[in-house]
Amino acid sequence: MNVTIIGILLPLLGTVLGASFVFFMKKNMPDRLQKTLLGFASGVMIAASVW
């Protein structure tokens, strides 16, 4: 049961971390970094939905 919870929380935390950087710092970051972080967050969620 604990492994399942860790398996669910790990992609969730990665997505929240990537999206929160973009959300809170969007005025202070270059466009390239913003696109990279959004791509990372969406990639984690796509991977989570596949596995």
mmCIF entry with sequence, helices, sheets and N, C-alpha, C, O atoms, coordinates in Angstrom:
data_MODEL
# 
_entry.id   MODEL 
# 
_entity.id                         1 
_entity.type                       polymer 
_entity.pdbx_number_of_molecules   1 
# 
_entity_poly.entity_id                      1 
_entity_poly.type                           'polypeptide(L)' 
_entity_poly.nstd_linkage                   no 
_entity_poly.nstd_monomer                   no 
_entity_poly.pdbx_seq_one_letter_code       MNVTIIGILLPLLGTVLGASFVFFMKKNMPDRLQKTLLGFASGVMIAASVW 
_entity_poly.pdbx_seq_one_letter_code_can   MNVTIIGILLPLLGTVLGASFVFFMKKNMPDRLQKTLLGFASGVMIAASVW 
_entity_poly.pdbx_strand_id                 A 
# 
loop_
_entity_poly_seq.entity_id 
_entity_poly_seq.num 
_entity_poly_seq.mon_id 
_entity_poly_seq.hetero 
1 1  MET n 
1 2  ASN n 
1 3  VAL n 
1 4  THR n 
1 5  ILE n 
1 6  ILE n 
1 7  GLY n 
1 8  ILE n 
1 9  LEU n 
1 10 LEU n 
1 11 PRO n 
1 12 LEU n 
1 13 LEU n 
1 14 GLY n 
1 15 THR n 
1 16 VAL n 
1 17 LEU n 
1 18 GLY n 
1 19 ALA n 
1 20 SER n 
1 21 PHE n 
1 22 VAL n 
1 23 PHE n 
1 24 PHE n 
1 25 MET n 
1 26 LYS n 
1 27 LYS n 
1 28 ASN n 
1 29 MET n 
1 30 PRO n 
1 31 ASP n 
1 32 ARG n 
1 33 LEU n 
1 34 GLN n 
1 35 LYS n 
1 36 THR n 
1 37 LEU n 
1 38 LEU n 
1 39 GLY n 
1 40 PHE n 
1 41 ALA n 
1 42 SER n 
1 43 GLY n 
1 44 VAL n 
1 45 MET n 
1 46 ILE n 
1 47 ALA n 
1 48 ALA n 
1 49 SER n 
1 50 VAL n 
1 51 TRP n 
# 
_struct_asym.id          A 
_struct_asym.entity_id   1 
# 
loop_
_struct_conf.conf_type_id 
_struct_conf.id 
_struct_conf.pdbx_PDB_helix_id 
_struct_conf.beg_label_comp_id 
_struct_conf.beg_label_asym_id 
_struct_conf.beg_label_seq_id 
_struct_conf.pdbx_beg_PDB_ins_code 
_struct_conf.end_label_comp_id 
_struct_conf.end_label_asym_id 
_struct_conf.end_label_seq_id 
_struct_conf.pdbx_end_PDB_ins_code 
_struct_conf.beg_auth_comp_id 
_struct_conf.beg_auth_asym_id 
_struct_conf.beg_auth_seq_id 
_struct_conf.end_auth_comp_id 
_struct_conf.end_auth_asym_id 
_struct_conf.end_auth_seq_id 
_struct_conf.pdbx_PDB_helix_class 
_struct_conf.details 
_struct_conf.pdbx_PDB_helix_length 
HELX_P HELX_P1 AA1 ASN A 2  ? MET A 25 ? ASN A 2  MET A 25 1 ? 24 
HELX_P HELX_P2 AA2 ASP A 31 ? VAL A 50 ? ASP A 31 VAL A 50 1 ? 20 
# 
_struct_conf_type.id          HELX_P 
_struct_conf_type.criteria    ? 
_struct_conf_type.reference   ? 
# 
loop_
_atom_site.group_PDB 
_atom_site.id 
_atom_site.type_symbol 
_atom_site.label_atom_id 
_atom_site.label_alt_id 
_atom_site.label_comp_id 
_atom_site.label_asym_id 
_atom_site.label_entity_id 
_atom_site.label_seq_id 
_atom_site.pdbx_PDB_ins_code 
_atom_site.Cartn_x 
_atom_site.Cartn_y 
_atom_site.Cartn_z 
_atom_site.occupancy 
_atom_site.B_iso_or_equiv 
_atom_site.pdbx_formal_charge 
_atom_site.auth_seq_id 
_atom_site.auth_comp_id 
_atom_site.auth_asym_id 
_atom_site.auth_atom_id 
_atom_site.pdbx_PDB_model_num 
ATOM 1   N N  . MET A 1 1  ? 0.808  -1.191 0.000   1.00 0.00 ? 1  MET A N  1 
ATOM 2   C CA . MET A 1 1  ? 0.000  0.000  0.000   1.00 0.00 ? 1  MET A CA 1 
ATOM 3   C C  . MET A 1 1  ? 0.859  1.265  0.000   1.00 0.00 ? 1  MET A C  1 
ATOM 4   O O  . MET A 1 1  ? 0.531  2.235  -0.684  1.00 0.00 ? 1  MET A O  1 
ATOM 5   N N  . ASN A 1 2  ? 1.947  1.263  0.757   1.00 0.00 ? 2  ASN A N  1 
ATOM 6   C CA . ASN A 1 2  ? 2.810  2.429  0.820   1.00 0.00 ? 2  ASN A CA 1 
ATOM 7   C C  . ASN A 1 2  ? 3.493  2.706  -0.518  1.00 0.00 ? 2  ASN A C  1 
ATOM 8   O O  . ASN A 1 2  ? 3.705  3.865  -0.875  1.00 0.00 ? 2  ASN A O  1 
ATOM 9   N N  . VAL A 1 3  ? 3.837  1.658  -1.257  1.00 0.00 ? 3  VAL A N  1 
ATOM 10  C CA . VAL A 1 3  ? 4.477  1.839  -2.557  1.00 0.00 ? 3  VAL A CA 1 
ATOM 11  C C  . VAL A 1 3  ? 3.508  2.498  -3.534  1.00 0.00 ? 3  VAL A C  1 
ATOM 12  O O  . VAL A 1 3  ? 3.913  3.328  -4.348  1.00 0.00 ? 3  VAL A O  1 
ATOM 13  N N  . THR A 1 4  ? 2.260  2.139  -3.457  1.00 0.00 ? 4  THR A N  1 
ATOM 14  C CA . THR A 1 4  ? 1.242  2.743  -4.318  1.00 0.00 ? 4  THR A CA 1 
ATOM 15  C C  . THR A 1 4  ? 1.080  4.225  -4.021  1.00 0.00 ? 4  THR A C  1 
ATOM 16  O O  . THR A 1 4  ? 0.972  5.042  -4.936  1.00 0.00 ? 4  THR A O  1 
ATOM 17  N N  . ILE A 1 5  ? 1.063  4.563  -2.757  1.00 0.00 ? 5  ILE A N  1 
ATOM 18  C CA . ILE A 1 5  ? 0.922  5.971  -2.383  1.00 0.00 ? 5  ILE A CA 1 
ATOM 19  C C  . ILE A 1 5  ? 2.125  6.776  -2.859  1.00 0.00 ? 5  ILE A C  1 
ATOM 20  O O  . ILE A 1 5  ? 1.965  7.887  -3.365  1.00 0.00 ? 5  ILE A O  1 
ATOM 21  N N  . ILE A 1 6  ? 3.318  6.231  -2.703  1.00 0.00 ? 6  ILE A N  1 
ATOM 22  C CA . ILE A 1 6  ? 4.526  6.917  -3.188  1.00 0.00 ? 6  ILE A CA 1 
ATOM 23  C C  . ILE A 1 6  ? 4.483  7.047  -4.703  1.00 0.00 ? 6  ILE A C  1 
ATOM 24  O O  . ILE A 1 6  ? 4.858  8.087  -5.244  1.00 0.00 ? 6  ILE A O  1 
ATOM 25  N N  . GLY A 1 7  ? 4.036  6.015  -5.388  1.00 0.00 ? 7  GLY A N  1 
ATOM 26  C CA . GLY A 1 7  ? 3.923  6.050  -6.840  1.00 0.00 ? 7  GLY A CA 1 
ATOM 27  C C  . GLY A 1 7  ? 2.929  7.080  -7.342  1.00 0.00 ? 7  GLY A C  1 
ATOM 28  O O  . GLY A 1 7  ? 3.084  7.604  -8.446  1.00 0.00 ? 7  GLY A O  1 
ATOM 29  N N  . ILE A 1 8  ? 1.931  7.371  -6.565  1.00 0.00 ? 8  ILE A N  1 
ATOM 30  C CA . ILE A 1 8  ? 0.952  8.394  -6.943  1.00 0.00 ? 8  ILE A CA 1 
ATOM 31  C C  . ILE A 1 8  ? 1.459  9.789  -6.588  1.00 0.00 ? 8  ILE A C  1 
ATOM 32  O O  . ILE A 1 8  ? 1.277  10.730 -7.361  1.00 0.00 ? 8  ILE A O  1 
ATOM 33  N N  . LEU A 1 9  ? 2.087  9.928  -5.434  1.00 0.00 ? 9  LEU A N  1 
ATOM 34  C CA . LEU A 1 9  ? 2.516  11.243 -4.975  1.00 0.00 ? 9  LEU A CA 1 
ATOM 35  C C  . LEU A 1 9  ? 3.738  11.777 -5.712  1.00 0.00 ? 9  LEU A C  1 
ATOM 36  O O  . LEU A 1 9  ? 3.883  12.992 -5.845  1.00 0.00 ? 9  LEU A O  1 
ATOM 37  N N  . LEU A 1 10 ? 4.602  10.925 -6.185  1.00 0.00 ? 10 LEU A N  1 
ATOM 38  C CA . LEU A 1 10 ? 5.823  11.377 -6.862  1.00 0.00 ? 10 LEU A CA 1 
ATOM 39  C C  . LEU A 1 10 ? 5.519  12.169 -8.137  1.00 0.00 ? 10 LEU A C  1 
ATOM 40  O O  . LEU A 1 10 ? 6.051  13.269 -8.280  1.00 0.00 ? 10 LEU A O  1 
ATOM 41  N N  . PRO A 1 11 ? 4.701  11.681 -9.065  1.00 0.00 ? 11 PRO A N  1 
ATOM 42  C CA . PRO A 1 11 ? 4.355  12.505 -10.231 1.00 0.00 ? 11 PRO A CA 1 
ATOM 43  C C  . PRO A 1 11 ? 3.557  13.753 -9.858  1.00 0.00 ? 11 PRO A C  1 
ATOM 44  O O  . PRO A 1 11 ? 3.708  14.804 -10.481 1.00 0.00 ? 11 PRO A O  1 
ATOM 45  N N  . LEU A 1 12 ? 2.720  13.630 -8.850  1.00 0.00 ? 12 LEU A N  1 
ATOM 46  C CA . LEU A 1 12 ? 1.945  14.786 -8.415  1.00 0.00 ? 12 LEU A CA 1 
ATOM 47  C C  . LEU A 1 12 ? 2.864  15.896 -7.911  1.00 0.00 ? 12 LEU A C  1 
ATOM 48  O O  . LEU A 1 12 ? 2.683  17.060 -8.269  1.00 0.00 ? 12 LEU A O  1 
ATOM 49  N N  . LEU A 1 13 ? 3.833  15.549 -7.097  1.00 0.00 ? 13 LEU A N  1 
ATOM 50  C CA . LEU A 1 13 ? 4.759  16.553 -6.566  1.00 0.00 ? 13 LEU A CA 1 
ATOM 51  C C  . LEU A 1 13 ? 5.616  17.167 -7.660  1.00 0.00 ? 13 LEU A C  1 
ATOM 52  O O  . LEU A 1 13 ? 5.898  18.365 -7.625  1.00 0.00 ? 13 LEU A O  1 
ATOM 53  N N  . GLY A 1 14 ? 6.035  16.362 -8.634  1.00 0.00 ? 14 GLY A N  1 
ATOM 54  C CA . GLY A 1 14 ? 6.806  16.897 -9.752  1.00 0.00 ? 14 GLY A CA 1 
ATOM 55  C C  . GLY A 1 14 ? 6.006  17.884 -10.576 1.00 0.00 ? 14 GLY A C  1 
ATOM 56  O O  . GLY A 1 14 ? 6.527  18.911 -11.011 1.00 0.00 ? 14 GLY A O  1 
ATOM 57  N N  . THR A 1 15 ? 4.756  17.575 -10.787 1.00 0.00 ? 15 THR A N  1 
ATOM 58  C CA . THR A 1 15 ? 3.895  18.472 -11.548 1.00 0.00 ? 15 THR A CA 1 
ATOM 59  C C  . THR A 1 15 ? 3.617  19.762 -10.786 1.00 0.00 ? 15 THR A C  1 
ATOM 60  O O  . THR A 1 15 ? 3.672  20.853 -11.354 1.00 0.00 ? 15 THR A O  1 
ATOM 61  N N  . VAL A 1 16 ? 3.324  19.631 -9.516  1.00 0.00 ? 16 VAL A N  1 
ATOM 62  C CA . VAL A 1 16 ? 3.062  20.815 -8.697  1.00 0.00 ? 16 VAL A CA 1 
ATOM 63  C C  . VAL A 1 16 ? 4.298  21.703 -8.624  1.00 0.00 ? 16 VAL A C  1 
ATOM 64  O O  . VAL A 1 16 ? 4.186  22.926 -8.705  1.00 0.00 ? 16 VAL A O  1 
ATOM 65  N N  . LEU A 1 17 ? 5.462  21.108 -8.473  1.00 0.00 ? 17 LEU A N  1 
ATOM 66  C CA . LEU A 1 17 ? 6.701  21.877 -8.397  1.00 0.00 ? 17 LEU A CA 1 
ATOM 67  C C  . LEU A 1 17 ? 6.969  22.630 -9.700  1.00 0.00 ? 17 LEU A C  1 
ATOM 68  O O  . LEU A 1 17 ? 7.266  23.824 -9.676  1.00 0.00 ? 17 LEU A O  1 
ATOM 69  N N  . GLY A 1 18 ? 6.865  21.945 -10.822 1.00 0.00 ? 18 GLY A N  1 
ATOM 70  C CA . GLY A 1 18 ? 7.103  22.593 -12.107 1.00 0.00 ? 18 GLY A CA 1 
ATOM 71  C C  . GLY A 1 18 ? 6.094  23.685 -12.418 1.00 0.00 ? 18 GLY A C  1 
ATOM 72  O O  . GLY A 1 18 ? 6.457  24.758 -12.901 1.00 0.00 ? 18 GLY A O  1 
ATOM 73  N N  . ALA A 1 19 ? 4.830  23.411 -12.142 1.00 0.00 ? 19 ALA A N  1 
ATOM 74  C CA . ALA A 1 19 ? 3.790  24.400 -12.424 1.00 0.00 ? 19 ALA A CA 1 
ATOM 75  C C  . ALA A 1 19 ? 3.859  25.585 -11.468 1.00 0.00 ? 19 ALA A C  1 
ATOM 76  O O  . ALA A 1 19 ? 3.566  26.714 -11.860 1.00 0.00 ? 19 ALA A O  1 
ATOM 77  N N  . SER A 1 20 ? 4.243  25.337 -10.221 1.00 0.00 ? 20 SER A N  1 
ATOM 78  C CA . SER A 1 20 ? 4.307  26.444 -9.268  1.00 0.00 ? 20 SER A CA 1 
ATOM 79  C C  . SER A 1 20 ? 5.426  27.417 -9.606  1.00 0.00 ? 20 SER A C  1 
ATOM 80  O O  . SER A 1 20 ? 5.268  28.620 -9.403  1.00 0.00 ? 20 SER A O  1 
ATOM 81  N N  . PHE A 1 21 ? 6.553  26.929 -10.117 1.00 0.00 ? 21 PHE A N  1 
ATOM 82  C CA . PHE A 1 21 ? 7.613  27.832 -10.565 1.00 0.00 ? 21 PHE A CA 1 
ATOM 83  C C  . PHE A 1 21 ? 7.099  28.754 -11.665 1.00 0.00 ? 21 PHE A C  1 
ATOM 84  O O  . PHE A 1 21 ? 7.357  29.958 -11.655 1.00 0.00 ? 21 PHE A O  1 
ATOM 85  N N  . VAL A 1 22 ? 6.385  28.186 -12.591 1.00 0.00 ? 22 VAL A N  1 
ATOM 86  C CA . VAL A 1 22 ? 5.855  28.983 -13.700 1.00 0.00 ? 22 VAL A CA 1 
ATOM 87  C C  . VAL A 1 22 ? 4.803  29.970 -13.191 1.00 0.00 ? 22 VAL A C  1 
ATOM 88  O O  . VAL A 1 22 ? 4.785  31.129 -13.606 1.00 0.00 ? 22 VAL A O  1 
ATOM 89  N N  . PHE A 1 23 ? 3.941  29.518 -12.308 1.00 0.00 ? 23 PHE A N  1 
ATOM 90  C CA . PHE A 1 23 ? 2.853  30.360 -11.832 1.00 0.00 ? 23 PHE A CA 1 
ATOM 91  C C  . PHE A 1 23 ? 3.357  31.541 -11.011 1.00 0.00 ? 23 PHE A C  1 
ATOM 92  O O  . PHE A 1 23 ? 2.922  32.672 -11.226 1.00 0.00 ? 23 PHE A O  1 
ATOM 93  N N  . PHE A 1 24 ? 4.265  31.294 -10.077 1.00 0.00 ? 24 PHE A N  1 
ATOM 94  C CA . PHE A 1 24 ? 4.716  32.351 -9.174  1.00 0.00 ? 24 PHE A CA 1 
ATOM 95  C C  . PHE A 1 24 ? 5.793  33.245 -9.761  1.00 0.00 ? 24 PHE A C  1 
ATOM 96  O O  . PHE A 1 24 ? 5.946  34.384 -9.320  1.00 0.00 ? 24 PHE A O  1 
ATOM 97  N N  . MET A 1 25 ? 6.542  32.766 -10.740 1.00 0.00 ? 25 MET A N  1 
ATOM 98  C CA . MET A 1 25 ? 7.654  33.541 -11.270 1.00 0.00 ? 25 MET A CA 1 
ATOM 99  C C  . MET A 1 25 ? 7.466  33.906 -12.738 1.00 0.00 ? 25 MET A C  1 
ATOM 100 O O  . MET A 1 25 ? 8.444  34.221 -13.416 1.00 0.00 ? 25 MET A O  1 
ATOM 101 N N  . LYS A 1 26 ? 6.255  33.872 -13.241 1.00 0.00 ? 26 LYS A N  1 
ATOM 102 C CA . LYS A 1 26 ? 6.054  34.038 -14.677 1.00 0.00 ? 26 LYS A CA 1 
ATOM 103 C C  . LYS A 1 26 ? 6.452  35.415 -15.192 1.00 0.00 ? 26 LYS A C  1 
ATOM 104 O O  . LYS A 1 26 ? 6.799  35.543 -16.366 1.00 0.00 ? 26 LYS A O  1 
ATOM 105 N N  . LYS A 1 27 ? 6.415  36.442 -14.361 1.00 0.00 ? 27 LYS A N  1 
ATOM 106 C CA . LYS A 1 27 ? 6.809  37.772 -14.820 1.00 0.00 ? 27 LYS A CA 1 
ATOM 107 C C  . LYS A 1 27 ? 8.320  37.964 -14.800 1.00 0.00 ? 27 LYS A C  1 
ATOM 108 O O  . LYS A 1 27 ? 8.837  38.835 -15.499 1.00 0.00 ? 27 LYS A O  1 
ATOM 109 N N  . ASN A 1 28 ? 9.031  37.175 -14.019 1.00 0.00 ? 28 ASN A N  1 
ATOM 110 C CA . ASN A 1 28 ? 10.476 37.351 -13.840 1.00 0.00 ? 28 ASN A CA 1 
ATOM 111 C C  . ASN A 1 28 ? 11.315 36.350 -14.616 1.00 0.00 ? 28 ASN A C  1 
ATOM 112 O O  . ASN A 1 28 ? 12.541 36.387 -14.510 1.00 0.00 ? 28 ASN A O  1 
ATOM 113 N N  . MET A 1 29 ? 10.717 35.468 -15.384 1.00 0.00 ? 29 MET A N  1 
ATOM 114 C CA . MET A 1 29 ? 11.514 34.449 -16.058 1.00 0.00 ? 29 MET A CA 1 
ATOM 115 C C  . MET A 1 29 ? 11.426 34.601 -17.581 1.00 0.00 ? 29 MET A C  1 
ATOM 116 O O  . MET A 1 29 ? 10.415 35.050 -18.121 1.00 0.00 ? 29 MET A O  1 
ATOM 117 N N  . PRO A 1 30 ? 12.501 34.217 -18.248 1.00 0.00 ? 30 PRO A N  1 
ATOM 118 C CA . PRO A 1 30 ? 12.477 34.265 -19.717 1.00 0.00 ? 30 PRO A CA 1 
ATOM 119 C C  . PRO A 1 30 ? 11.466 33.271 -20.291 1.00 0.00 ? 30 PRO A C  1 
ATOM 120 O O  . PRO A 1 30 ? 11.109 32.286 -19.645 1.00 0.00 ? 30 PRO A O  1 
ATOM 121 N N  . ASP A 1 31 ? 11.019 33.542 -21.498 1.00 0.00 ? 31 ASP A N  1 
ATOM 122 C CA . ASP A 1 31 ? 10.028 32.673 -22.146 1.00 0.00 ? 31 ASP A CA 1 
ATOM 123 C C  . ASP A 1 31 ? 10.531 31.247 -22.313 1.00 0.00 ? 31 ASP A C  1 
ATOM 124 O O  . ASP A 1 31 ? 9.764  30.296 -22.163 1.00 0.00 ? 31 ASP A O  1 
ATOM 125 N N  . ARG A 1 32 ? 11.791 31.095 -22.618 1.00 0.00 ? 32 ARG A N  1 
ATOM 126 C CA . ARG A 1 32 ? 12.345 29.753 -22.840 1.00 0.00 ? 32 ARG A CA 1 
ATOM 127 C C  . ARG A 1 32 ? 12.278 28.906 -21.564 1.00 0.00 ? 32 ARG A C  1 
ATOM 128 O O  . ARG A 1 32 ? 11.914 27.732 -21.619 1.00 0.00 ? 32 ARG A O  1 
ATOM 129 N N  . LEU A 1 33 ? 12.624 29.495 -20.426 1.00 0.00 ? 33 LEU A N  1 
ATOM 130 C CA . LEU A 1 33 ? 12.557 28.768 -19.158 1.00 0.00 ? 33 LEU A CA 1 
ATOM 131 C C  . LEU A 1 33 ? 11.116 28.439 -18.797 1.00 0.00 ? 33 LEU A C  1 
ATOM 132 O O  . LEU A 1 33 ? 10.835 27.349 -18.299 1.00 0.00 ? 33 LEU A O  1 
ATOM 133 N N  . GLN A 1 34 ? 10.208 29.360 -19.042 1.00 0.00 ? 34 GLN A N  1 
ATOM 134 C CA . GLN A 1 34 ? 8.797  29.118 -18.760 1.00 0.00 ? 34 GLN A CA 1 
ATOM 135 C C  . GLN A 1 34 ? 8.274  27.952 -19.593 1.00 0.00 ? 34 GLN A C  1 
ATOM 136 O O  . GLN A 1 34 ? 7.562  27.093 -19.073 1.00 0.00 ? 34 GLN A O  1 
ATOM 137 N N  . LYS A 1 35 ? 8.614  27.912 -20.860 1.00 0.00 ? 35 LYS A N  1 
ATOM 138 C CA . LYS A 1 35 ? 8.169  26.814 -21.722 1.00 0.00 ? 35 LYS A CA 1 
ATOM 139 C C  . LYS A 1 35 ? 8.789  25.488 -21.295 1.00 0.00 ? 35 LYS A C  1 
ATOM 140 O O  . LYS A 1 35 ? 8.141  24.443 -21.369 1.00 0.00 ? 35 LYS A O  1 
ATOM 141 N N  . THR A 1 36 ? 10.038 25.530 -20.850 1.00 0.00 ? 36 THR A N  1 
ATOM 142 C CA . THR A 1 36 ? 10.707 24.309 -20.388 1.00 0.00 ? 36 THR A CA 1 
ATOM 143 C C  . THR A 1 36 ? 10.027 23.748 -19.148 1.00 0.00 ? 36 THR A C  1 
ATOM 144 O O  . THR A 1 36 ? 9.774  22.546 -19.072 1.00 0.00 ? 36 THR A O  1 
ATOM 145 N N  . LEU A 1 37 ? 9.728  24.600 -18.179 1.00 0.00 ? 37 LEU A N  1 
ATOM 146 C CA . LEU A 1 37 ? 9.075  24.139 -16.956 1.00 0.00 ? 37 LEU A CA 1 
ATOM 147 C C  . LEU A 1 37 ? 7.655  23.652 -17.216 1.00 0.00 ? 37 LEU A C  1 
ATOM 148 O O  . LEU A 1 37 ? 7.229  22.666 -16.614 1.00 0.00 ? 37 LEU A O  1 
ATOM 149 N N  . LEU A 1 38 ? 6.923  24.309 -18.084 1.00 0.00 ? 38 LEU A N  1 
ATOM 150 C CA . LEU A 1 38 ? 5.578  23.839 -18.431 1.00 0.00 ? 38 LEU A CA 1 
ATOM 151 C C  . LEU A 1 38 ? 5.641  22.495 -19.165 1.00 0.00 ? 38 LEU A C  1 
ATOM 152 O O  . LEU A 1 38 ? 4.799  21.622 -18.956 1.00 0.00 ? 38 LEU A O  1 
ATOM 153 N N  . GLY A 1 39 ? 6.645  22.345 -20.020 1.00 0.00 ? 39 GLY A N  1 
ATOM 154 C CA . GLY A 1 39 ? 6.825  21.065 -20.706 1.00 0.00 ? 39 GLY A CA 1 
ATOM 155 C C  . GLY A 1 39 ? 7.156  19.947 -19.742 1.00 0.00 ? 39 GLY A C  1 
ATOM 156 O O  . GLY A 1 39 ? 6.673  18.825 -19.894 1.00 0.00 ? 39 GLY A O  1 
ATOM 157 N N  . PHE A 1 40 ? 7.982  20.250 -18.746 1.00 0.00 ? 40 PHE A N  1 
ATOM 158 C CA . PHE A 1 40 ? 8.315  19.245 -17.732 1.00 0.00 ? 40 PHE A CA 1 
ATOM 159 C C  . PHE A 1 40 ? 7.073  18.829 -16.952 1.00 0.00 ? 40 PHE A C  1 
ATOM 160 O O  . PHE A 1 40 ? 6.841  17.640 -16.731 1.00 0.00 ? 40 PHE A O  1 
ATOM 161 N N  . ALA A 1 41 ? 6.281  19.806 -16.537 1.00 0.00 ? 41 ALA A N  1 
ATOM 162 C CA . ALA A 1 41 ? 5.075  19.504 -15.757 1.00 0.00 ? 41 ALA A CA 1 
ATOM 163 C C  . ALA A 1 41 ? 4.079  18.683 -16.572 1.00 0.00 ? 41 ALA A C  1 
ATOM 164 O O  . ALA A 1 41 ? 3.482  17.737 -16.059 1.00 0.00 ? 41 ALA A O  1 
ATOM 165 N N  . SER A 1 42 ? 3.904  19.045 -17.833 1.00 0.00 ? 42 SER A N  1 
ATOM 166 C CA . SER A 1 42 ? 2.954  18.282 -18.651 1.00 0.00 ? 42 SER A CA 1 
ATOM 167 C C  . SER A 1 42 ? 3.503  16.902 -18.986 1.00 0.00 ? 42 SER A C  1 
ATOM 168 O O  . SER A 1 42 ? 2.739  15.942 -19.082 1.00 0.00 ? 42 SER A O  1 
ATOM 169 N N  . GLY A 1 43 ? 4.801  16.792 -19.162 1.00 0.00 ? 43 GLY A N  1 
ATOM 170 C CA . GLY A 1 43 ? 5.399  15.473 -19.431 1.00 0.00 ? 43 GLY A CA 1 
ATOM 171 C C  . GLY A 1 43 ? 5.246  14.525 -18.255 1.00 0.00 ? 43 GLY A C  1 
ATOM 172 O O  . GLY A 1 43 ? 5.001  13.333 -18.440 1.00 0.00 ? 43 GLY A O  1 
ATOM 173 N N  . VAL A 1 44 ? 5.390  15.047 -17.058 1.00 0.00 ? 44 VAL A N  1 
ATOM 174 C CA . VAL A 1 44 ? 5.206  14.200 -15.870 1.00 0.00 ? 44 VAL A CA 1 
ATOM 175 C C  . VAL A 1 44 ? 3.769  13.705 -15.792 1.00 0.00 ? 44 VAL A C  1 
ATOM 176 O O  . VAL A 1 44 ? 3.529  12.547 -15.451 1.00 0.00 ? 44 VAL A O  1 
ATOM 177 N N  . MET A 1 45 ? 2.823  14.566 -16.104 1.00 0.00 ? 45 MET A N  1 
ATOM 178 C CA . MET A 1 45 ? 1.427  14.141 -16.032 1.00 0.00 ? 45 MET A CA 1 
ATOM 179 C C  . MET A 1 45 ? 1.072  13.144 -17.136 1.00 0.00 ? 45 MET A C  1 
ATOM 180 O O  . MET A 1 45 ? 0.280  12.228 -16.913 1.00 0.00 ? 45 MET A O  1 
ATOM 181 N N  . ILE A 1 46 ? 1.644  13.315 -18.305 1.00 0.00 ? 46 ILE A N  1 
ATOM 182 C CA . ILE A 1 46 ? 1.404  12.329 -19.371 1.00 0.00 ? 46 ILE A CA 1 
ATOM 183 C C  . ILE A 1 46 ? 1.999  10.982 -18.982 1.00 0.00 ? 46 ILE A C  1 
ATOM 184 O O  . ILE A 1 46 ? 1.368  9.942  -19.173 1.00 0.00 ? 46 ILE A O  1 
ATOM 185 N N  . ALA A 1 47 ? 3.209  11.001 -18.437 1.00 0.00 ? 47 ALA A N  1 
ATOM 186 C CA . ALA A 1 47 ? 3.828  9.749  -17.989 1.00 0.00 ? 47 ALA A CA 1 
ATOM 187 C C  . ALA A 1 47 ? 3.013  9.097  -16.873 1.00 0.00 ? 47 ALA A C  1 
ATOM 188 O O  . ALA A 1 47 ? 2.869  7.875  -16.837 1.00 0.00 ? 47 ALA A O  1 
ATOM 189 N N  . ALA A 1 48 ? 2.487  9.904  -15.974 1.00 0.00 ? 48 ALA A N  1 
ATOM 190 C CA . ALA A 1 48 ? 1.672  9.357  -14.880 1.00 0.00 ? 48 ALA A CA 1 
ATOM 191 C C  . ALA A 1 48 ? 0.393  8.727  -15.410 1.00 0.00 ? 48 ALA A C  1 
ATOM 192 O O  . ALA A 1 48 ? -0.066 7.723  -14.865 1.00 0.00 ? 48 ALA A O  1 
ATOM 193 N N  . SER A 1 49 ? -0.183 9.285  -16.445 1.00 0.00 ? 49 SER A N  1 
ATOM 194 C CA . SER A 1 49 ? -1.416 8.719  -16.981 1.00 0.00 ? 49 SER A CA 1 
ATOM 195 C C  . SER A 1 49 ? -1.163 7.421  -17.756 1.00 0.00 ? 49 SER A C  1 
ATOM 196 O O  . SER A 1 49 ? -2.039 6.560  -17.836 1.00 0.00 ? 49 SER A O  1 
ATOM 197 N N  . VAL A 1 50 ? 0.041  7.288  -18.327 1.00 0.00 ? 50 VAL A N  1 
ATOM 198 C CA . VAL A 1 50 ? 0.363  6.071  -19.076 1.00 0.00 ? 50 VAL A CA 1 
ATOM 199 C C  . VAL A 1 50 ? 0.692  4.929  -18.125 1.00 0.00 ? 50 VAL A C  1 
ATOM 200 O O  . VAL A 1 50 ? 0.246  3.800  -18.329 1.00 0.00 ? 50 VAL A O  1 
ATOM 201 N N  . TRP A 1 51 ? 1.464  5.215  -17.096 1.00 0.00 ? 51 TRP A N  1 
ATOM 202 C CA . TRP A 1 51 ? 1.865  4.150  -16.165 1.00 0.00 ? 51 TRP A CA 1 
ATOM 203 C C  . TRP A 1 51 ? 0.920  4.081  -15.015 1.00 0.00 ? 51 TRP A C  1 
ATOM 204 O O  . TRP A 1 51 ? 1.090  3.247  -14.126 1.00 0.00 ? 51 TRP A O  1 
# 
